[in-house]
Amino acid sequence: MVFKIVLLFLVFMGVVAWFGKMHWIGGKHLRQTKCAACGRYRIGKGPCGCGERS
């Protein structure tokens, strides 16, 4: 019984992760927030920490 619960939880988490990587749901959003010059993630609307405004 516990094995079934754990297995169903893992399958559910796998499906959620699969949907999170889909581009039409929002997976592309993180890729767009990277700095074009250094590749770091940008937080907010200001310039990147490297000094580039991309």
C-alpha positions in Angstrom: 0.0 0.0 0.0 2.8 2.4 0.9 4.6 1.4 -2.3 1.6 2.4 -4.4 1.3 5.8 -2.7 5.0 6.5 -3.2 4.9 5.3 -6.8 1.8 7.5 -7.6 3.5 10.5 -6.0 6.6 10.0 -8.1 4.6 9.7 -11.3 2.6 12.8 -10.4 5.8 14.8 -9.8 7.2 13.5 -13.1 4.1 14.7 -14.9 4.2 18.1 -13.2 7.9 18.5 -14.1 7.2 17.5 -17.7 4.5 20.1 -18.0 6.8 22.7 -16.5 9.4 22.1 -19.3 6.8 22.7 -22.0 7.3 25.9 -23.9 3.6 26.7 -24.3 3.0 26.6 -20.5 5.8 28.8 -19.3 9.1 26.8 -19.6 10.4 29.4 -22.1 10.0 32.2 -19.5 13.2 31.5 -17.7 15.2 31.3 -20.9 14.1 34.8 -21.8 15.3 36.3 -18.5 19.0 35.5 -19.0 21.5 38.2 -19.9 22.6 38.0 -23.5 26.2 39.0 -22.6 27.1 36.8 -19.6 24.2 34.3 -19.4 23.3 34.9 -15.8 19.6 35.2 -14.8 18.3 38.7 -14.5 16.0 39.7 -11.7 13.8 42.8 -12.2 13.9 45.2 -15.1 17.2 46.9 -14.4 20.5 46.1 -16.0 22.4 43.0 -15.4 25.2 42.8 -12.8 27.8 42.6 -15.5 26.8 46.0 -16.7 25.2 45.1 -20.0 21.6 46.1 -20.6 20.2 43.5 -22.8 
